[in-house]
Amino acid sequence: MPCARGVTASASIDRTTGGFILGAETAFDTAWRIGMAGAYTQTSFDPTGRLSSGRLDGYHAALYGSGALGGFNLRGGATFTFVHEFQNDCVRGTGFIPNISWRCSIA
């Protein structure tokens, strides 16, 4: 992640990403095929020198199909992704709440 030059308050971010994908496909006629896939991804991030960290969990689903209808080949598909964010921040100072955590979901 790029940092602005001359800004001493910016920090680099250590991040790790991993996950898996699994799918299946079948033919239910000589001319038609359908399939589906699902995946899970996780990205963890930790800004260097900051008292904060977080994680993004992603859930992914896909359906697709193809076939022939007369002289036409048809192909189509649909996907859906749901992302859940976990973030932890620590605020220091007089009158501040010592630890703040929140969650956010995006579909």
Secondary structure, DSSP 4 states (H G I P E B T S, - for coil): ----TT-TT---EEEEEEEEEEEEEEESSSSEEEEEEEEEEEEEEEETTSSEEEEEEEEEEEEEEEEEETTEEEEEEEEEEEEEEEEEEE--STTS-SEEEEEEEE-
